[in-house]
Amino acid sequence: MKVVNRAYLTLKSDFDRGNLLIRLNGQPGITDDCQFGRDEQSFVQLMFDLTERIFEAEDPSDLLDASRDLQELCARLSADLEACFASGDFESARLALAKLNVCSKKLQAAQAELERRTAEGRE
């Protein structure tokens, strides 16, 4: 029963499912501490800039704009990942999944910050 539960949880999670497909196709899995190379510096800079926008936003609308930008980026990265899997390019899929993982975590942080500020405004 434990194996079935673990399999279900793996398939339920987009990240875990993608990571499993990548590993099954001979690529190393993605970890949370995945490092990006020089070729990905523009992505790293974009994530840094969006993080800065989230935590330095004074107005809730600025925070909402940053969240929307992250949602759009996550959607693009998800489409890229899907295209990589469809074409059988698992090396590129690995990179796309790593980027999507980082972007998703930033989006969660933005949403948590927005909720925190909304709660503060009600107090």
Summary of the structure (lengths in Angstrom):
residues: 123
radius of gyration: 16.6
end to end distance: 45.9
largest distance: 52.3
contacts: 321
relative contact order: 0.14
helix: 83%
strand: 0%
